[in-house]
């Protein structure tokens, strides 16, 4: 492996067929990439001529753009410039509510607070919210890149 080889070079060589999967993985590990990253890159380097995998036919997704999105988030977690940029680019108002800790957020949701489009809990709290039935599951059929 060349000392100056980059991830871009590596994926380009693999996509062009100049590297085997074994060589791709070996060089990727030498560059310090994780196996998870290498797997994602291998998946992304698939043949473009392949027919897309067709799953069950889904009803059309509601693509109605809301006027407002309600976010329940940590105080000072989202930079005001990010919110402003989002609002300007998409024409959607972002209404933010804040919590100081996961337990306060959980208590508010258990007390019946509703109407949030996005909440930003810590990972351990996300599993508690799921088990408690306080959040709606994502339909991954509509998220083909997940």
TALINTA-V704063 format. One record per pair of residues at least 24 apart in sequence whose C-alpha atoms are under 10 Angstrom apart, sorted by the first residue. I is the first residue (numbers start at 1). J is the second residue. If there is no record, write none. Layout:
BEGIN
I,J
I,J
END
This chain:
BEGIN
1,26
1,27
1,28
1,30
1,31
2,27
3,30
3,31
4,31
5,31
6,31
7,31
7,32
7,33
7,38
7,41
10,41
11,38
11,41
11,42
11,44
11,45
12,45
14,41
14,42
14,45
14,46
15,42
15,44
15,45
15,46
15,47
15,48
16,45
16,47
55,141
56,141
57,141
58,141
58,142
59,142
60,142
61,142
65,90
65,91
65,92
66,90
66,91
66,92
66,93
67,91
67,92
67,93
67,94
68,92
68,93
68,94
68,95
68,117
69,93
69,94
69,95
69,96
69,115
69,116
69,117
69,118
70,94
70,95
70,96
70,97
70,115
70,116
70,117
70,118
70,119
71,95
71,96
71,97
71,98
71,115
71,116
71,117
71,118
71,119
71,120
72,96
72,97
72,98
72,99
72,105
72,115
72,116
72,117
72,118
72,119
72,120
72,121
73,97
73,98
73,99
73,100
73,101
73,102
73,105
73,118
73,119
73,120
73,121
74,98
74,99
74,100
74,101
74,102
74,105
74,119
74,120
74,121
74,122
75,99
75,100
75,101
76,100
77,120
102,126
106,132
106,134
109,134
109,135
110,134
END
